[in-house]
Amino acid sequence: MLCELSEYQSRTFDLGEPSVEDLRLADELNADFEKKLELRWLHNGKLEVRASSWVGVVVLSNATIHVRPKLAGDELNLVRMIEYAGGLQRLRTSKIERRLDAEREGLLDLICQLLASEAESLLLDGLIHDYTTEEDSLPALRGSLRFREQATRRFGQLDTLECRFDEFNADVFDNQFLAAGVAAGSRLCQSPATRRRLRRIEQHLAAITSTGPHDAGFYLDRHSYTRRNERYRTAHELSLVLIDRSGIDDVYRGGKTRSFSFLLNMNDIFEAFVAKMVAEAFEGSPWRVTPSRAHGSVIRRADTKRTYTSIIPDIVLSNGDEVVPLDCKYKLYEGKKLSTADVYQTFLYAYSLCDPADPRAAIIYPAVAPKIRPELEIARPDQPAAAKISGLAIPLPSMLEARADRSAWARALADLRAEIETVLGGTNPTAGERPRATTRR
């Protein structure tokens, strides 16, 4: 049974009695500090599902729950966000997107399809081969003799020799990394057609290389790219997503039931997407764009003057002595008031980091279409404003569609820069007017 809901939505489904694996997975998700997804089984066999900013798929014994992105448009747009924010620059989307069905297939299947296409391209181009040191017992000498092993294992024997030699083969780290990602995808993918593709690729890889460990940290700690293996980057990044997020331990448990979750945090993806987009929009300008960084000297203990806690704005624009923080919030703010907590947080950023003569900041959030942005200020009664903040609504679906066309993307970046420059310039456009670029020097 397929159960669908959008991010930040709650729904109840009639699934019958849960299995032991279903209850275990529900307990793990409910106990998660980040509250990725809440699953609550009711007494009548119904399941109450409460989604947050995490999207993806949860597989139960008799149902598959798809949490679909709403603000981004669909899973295909989300893949575009990951591609842009994560640096998957080699994705051949013009060829791949014809095979993606964002209405029927979930995010997990789309990522598996992308990995299958990348892996097939690598196999077609030819995998990397390199010399690896091998040790084996052979009837004739090959390479060098392992004297200690020969003396201790085969003393006085000459019909079998313990040899060490170099073998030119494909059983190297890059291919092992790829094989681990394909193995994770073939076991988690829900689309039968994509699963068959991945299993064919898995069989080809198994004939020439071993499979690396299912541990994302193992690959992050050991890998780097040169001109020789740069073409593997996209496949490796997709593999890393599957290995890191797949709940791979659940897949290999015994029994017919395999319950697992594959969820991605839209807050993190949106923050990375906006940070890179703002950096690209302000290329060549006097404003320097800095991603999230902790500022520990703002909130201090009164007695020791040591840091009590840090503030971490998502983006900081600086131009000499001028500093303007921007905070990204992936929330349903369209037609709604900004939350009090977000307003307080952004006012603190403006008051703490900006020029005391003109502190200002902005909250960037997604929207379906451009909206007149709210302008807020904090001040004592009958006193000038002590800090100002603006809300910037990014038309996320249209911007993601613009990614497919270079000129449309350039216009989208120019519009974004004009909006942000309005904040940087400290002016408040009236309703219906197009903000002008009034960057202060």
NULOPA-419589 format. One record per residue (C-alpha): x, y, z; residue in one letter. Coordinates in steps of 0.001 Angstrom, whole numbers, padded with zeros to 6 digits, always signed. Last residue first. Layout:
% NULOPA-419589
XYZA;...
% end
This chain:
% NULOPA-419589
+029798+051199-000292R;+026043+050780-000098R;+024352+048589-002685T;+021275+050259-004057T;+020052+047707-006580A;+016464+048822-007088R;+013418+047063-005738P;+010518+046634-008172R;+007524+048542-006958E;+004222+046768-006304G;+004162+047471-002588A;+006651+050098-001523T;+010327+049331-001409P;+012064+049701+001992N;+015646+050900+001820T;+018562+049695+003973G;+020981+049335+001081G;+021892+045797+002076L;+018217+044910+002373V;+017464+046287-001074T;+020647+044589-002243E;+019049+041290-001244I;+016104+041835-003567E;+018307+043012-006430A;+020602+040017-005973R;+017656+037624-006156L;+016380+039278-009338D;+019857+039071-010909A;+020101+035406-009924L;+016756+034666-011567A;+017808+036553-014705R;+021027+034530-014943A;+019032+031319-014451W;+016689+032244-017283A;+019692+032937-019538S;+021329+029608-018704R;+018193+027475-019033D;+017632+024285-016994A;+018225+026074-013677R;+015204+028272-014424A;+012895+025421-013369E;+014569+025478-009966L;+014007+029212-009729M;+010359+028798-010703S;+009803+026155-008001P;+011638+028182-005293L;+010005+031591-005611P;+012305+032985-002861I;+010489+035005-000187A;+012757+037557+001510L;+011602+038726+004952G;+013267+041861+006215S;+014875+042768+009528I;+015573+046084+011214K;+017438+046913+014410A;+017417+049614+017102A;+014629+051579+015401A;+014412+055172+016585P;+012684+055859+019923Q;+009108+056869+020779D;+008469+053488+022402P;+011613+051314+022332R;+012550+049885+018977A;+012566+046677+016950I;+011923+046801+013241E;+010053+044631+010773L;+009626+044718+006997E;+007510+041937+005478P;+008230+040974+001862R;+005762+041525-000920I;+005541+038076-002484K;+007316+036261-005301P;+005592+032968-006200A;+005535+029434-004751V;+007469+030518-001674A;+010697+029566+000039P;+012253+031430+002999Y;+015059+033949+003480I;+015051+035880+006765I;+016931+039174+006575A;+019276+041351+008637A;+019785+044977+009653R;+021800+046995+012159P;+022365+050641+011075D;+024381+052715+013563A;+025391+049682+015621P;+027118+048216+012500D;+025996+044611+012298C;+026932+041431+014175L;+025097+041469+017510S;+022000+043588+016790Y;+021389+042006+013383A;+021951+038439+014591Y;+019753+039050+017652L;+017005+040455+015443F;+017260+037273+013380T;+016764+035028+016406Q;+013854+037045+017795Y;+012068+036997+014426V;+012680+033276+014008D;+011292+032553+017499A;+008252+034760+016903T;+007347+032869+013752S;+006998+034907+010579L;+003369+035675+009867K;+001555+033662+007228K;+000608+034127+003572G;+003647+032125+002444E;+005559+031229+005595Y;+005544+027458+005148L;+009063+026902+006446K;+012557+026240+005129Y;+014182+029061+007052K;+017457+030569+005856C;+019085+033335+007939D;+020917+036277+006368L;+023476+038356+008265P;+024528+041854+007095V;+028032+043179+007880V;+029418+046581+006881E;+032960+047345+008023D;+034475+046377+004687G;+031716+044802+002665N;+030332+041734+004428S;+027509+039340+003645L;+026894+036618+006245V;+024946+033434+005501I;+023425+030773+007786D;+023814+032749+011005P;+025515+030744+013774I;+025318+032211+017275I;+027565+030734+019938S;+026972+029994+023618T;+028437+031049+026950Y;+031710+032389+025596T;+034023+033649+028313R;+033703+037125+029800K;+034493+035579+033231T;+031809+037319+035332D;+029224+038335+032769A;+029357+035052+030889R;+029355+035688+027181R;+026959+035820+024209I;+028644+037505+021242V;+032189+036138+021413S;+031416+032710+019984G;+030442+033533+016417H;+029964+030199+014675A;+030193+030121+010904R;+027507+029563+008282S;+028553+030540+004757P;+030490+033747+003922T;+029538+035996+001002V;+031828+038952+000267R;+030184+042116-001027W;+032253+044236-003383P;+030538+042530-006334S;+032213+040212-008850G;+030204+037194-007776E;+027186+038348-005781F;+024579+036106-007461A;+026889+033076-007287E;+027403+033466-003540A;+023671+034010-003056V;+022907+030807-004989M;+025523+028814-003080K;+024097+029874+000261A;+020516+029408-000956V;+021103+025795-002004F;+023099+024929+001134A;+020329+026314+003365E;+017614+024612+001322F;+019374+021232+001497I;+019955+021510+005250D;+016354+022519+005981N;+015043+019919+003515M;+016454+017133+005692N;+016632+013866+003756L;+014879+010642+004728L;+015367+006981+003796F;+013679+004769+006361S;+013700+001007+006893F;+011449-001951+007456S;+012474-005272+005968R;+010137-008114+006745T;+010905-011484+005195K;+013235-012602+007959G;+016833-011840+008769G;+018370-008411+008994R;+020413-007255+006019Y;+018193-004336+005070V;+017944-002999+008617D;+021704-002470+008833D;+021569-000398+005644I;+019519+002377+007178G;+019688+004019+003789S;+020857+007494+004637R;+024653+007267+004618D;+025051+004512+002030I;+022448+006019-000294L;+023768+009588-000021V;+027347+008333-000369L;+026472+006457-003533S;+025056+009664-005042L;+028278+011468-004145E;+030367+008607-005537H;+028444+008520-008817A;+028881+012275-009213T;+032616+012213-008405R;+033597+009218-010565Y;+034576+011380-013569R;+037152+013106-011355E;+039136+009846-011103N;+042214+010606-013218R;+041979+014381-013058R;+042310+014121-009289T;+039800+013492-006536Y;+040135+012685-002852S;+038984+009795-000665H;+039869+008260+002645R;+037975+009969+005447D;+034731+010524+003549L;+034782+006943+002273Y;+035016+005239+005685F;+032593+007787+007178G;+029834+006587+004876A;+030055+003015+006195D;+028653+000177+004103H;+032103-001343+003529P;+033529-001648+000004G;+032381-004225-002522T;+035008-006265-004361S;+035923-005651-007966T;+035857-007275-011408I;+033019-009804-011510A;+031116-008077-008698A;+030959-004887-010789L;+029078-006573-013621H;+026716-008266-011154Q;+026018-004965-009371E;+025285-003286-012716I;+022693-005948-013475R;+021325-005500-009944R;+021091-001755-010432L;+019118-002077-013640R;+016762-004643-012090R;+016128-002324-009138R;+015384+000527-011543T;+012718-001526-013311A;+011214-002870-010069P;+010935+000634-008510S;+011258+000384-004718Q;+015023+000833-004481C;+016504-000219-001137L;+018419-003374-002005R;+019663-002242-005424S;+020588+001174-004024G;+022791-000170-001241A;+024598-002529-003642A;+025064+000282-006187V;+026585+002485-003492G;+028944-000248-002278A;+029987-001060-005857A;+030832+002593-006526L;+033063+002784-003450F;+034758-000498-004453Q;+035314+000956-007933N;+037033+004064-006600D;+039041+002044-004048F;+040591-000414-006484V;+039695-003938-007633D;+039934-002977-011312A;+043069-005000-012089N;+046822-004842-012747F;+048385-007321-010307E;+051653-006681-008476D;+053353-009685-006886F;+054030-011448-003582R;+054627-015189-003772C;+054493-018161-001410E;+055801-021052-003530L;+054329-024486-004112T;+056260-027424-005661D;+059482-026466-003879L;+058792-027730-000370Q;+061574-027868+002251G;+059655-025669+004711F;+056198-024896+003338R;+054386-022818+006003R;+057160-021398+008180T;+059954-021210+005605A;+057758-020086+002701Q;+055938-017555+004901E;+059253-016055+006038R;+060744-016015+002550F;+057835-014377+000728R;+059261-014878-002751L;+059095-011979-005175S;+057085-011445-008372G;+055818-014774-009644R;+057606-018000-008780L;+055927-021156-010014A;+053335-023492-008465P;+051612-020526-006763L;+050495-019647-003209S;+049176-016066-003224D;+049842-012502-002145E;+048623-009504-004161E;+049817-005911-004340T;+047536-003737-006447T;+048334-002107-009779Y;+045582+000065-011187D;+042470-000094-013314H;+039838+002640-013551I;+036562+001592-015086L;+035829+001847-018802G;+033756+004468-020606D;+030752+002131-020829L;+031155+001017-017231L;+031369+004633-016091L;+028292+005571-018118S;+026353+002648-016638E;+027346+003765-013140A;+026144+007324-013787E;+022800+006131-015160S;+022284+003701-012274A;+023177+006414-009750L;+020616+008791-011251L;+017993+006051-011208Q;+018779+005276-007549C;+018435+008966-006695I;+015041+009038-008399L;+013944+005850-006642D;+014798+007301-003229L;+012996+010554-003991L;+009740+008831-004738G;+008308+007591-007993E;+004870+008084-009473R;+004584+011844-009941E;+008313+012512-010333A;+008578+010174-013293D;+012227+010148-014309L;+013272+008557-017613R;+013325+011752-019669R;+015163+013422-016782E;+018286+011327-017327I;+019443+012495-020735K;+019164+016265-020180S;+020117+015703-016552T;+023633+014499-017361R;+024777+014950-013778L;+028391+016097-013924R;+028060+019084-011621Q;+026940+017163-008566L;+028109+020102-006446G;+025950+019486-003418G;+023904+022667-003658A;+023251+022427-007388Y;+022683+018671-007661E;+020809+018547-004362I;+018496+021328-005513M;+017993+019678-008912R;+017161+016421-007131V;+014591+018374-005136L;+013141+019715-008367N;+012753+016128-009540L;+011156+015149-006255E;+008385+017725-006652D;+007595+021438-006261G;+010295+022686-003880A;+007684+023950-001393L;+005840+020638-001365K;+008441+017916-001005P;+006969+014403-000766R;+006868+012144+002267V;+006269+008724+000737H;+005149+005977+003124I;+005408+002419+001826T;+003034-000165+003251A;+002733-003802+004387N;+005977-004505+006253S;+006979-000851+006469L;+009143+001205+004105V;+009707+004867+004940V;+010481+007164+002014V;+011834+010653+001496G;+011273+014109+002925V;+012333+015676+006224W;+010949+019143+007074S;+008335+017666+009412S;+005839+014878+008809A;+003240+013487+011231R;+001970+010004+010444V;-000911+008409+012366E;-001160+004692+011679L;-004445+002834+012015K;-004664-000670+013406G;-007585+000121+015736N;-005425+000834+018810H;-003452+003594+017136L;+000118+003280+015845W;+002026+006548+016045R;+004734+007348+013495L;+006560+010680+013824E;+009001+011653+011094L;+012386+013363+011181K;+011997+014400+014812K;+015570+015733+015110E;+016075+014077+018504F;+015036+010703+017118D;+012886+008872+019666A;+009861+008839+017368N;+011945+007544+014457L;+013527+004744+016500E;+010220+003740+018095D;+008518+003646+014691A;+011326+001449+013327L;+010932-001010+016199R;+007154-001043+015835L;+007409-001791+012106D;+010007-004528+012728E;+007683-006202+015258V;+004886-006115+012700S;+002073-003576+012731P;-001636-004449+012874E;-003783-003067+010078G;-002733-000344+007664L;-005537+002230+007888D;-003756+005534+007256F;-003845+008798+009237T;-002365+012038+007913R;-000259+014949+009167S;+001517+017450+006900Q;+004734+019406+007506Y;+006209+017864+004341E;+003633+016329+002045S;+001766+013063+002381L;+001572+009773+000529E;+000731+006221+001616C;+001309+003444-000939L;+000000+000000+000000M;
% end
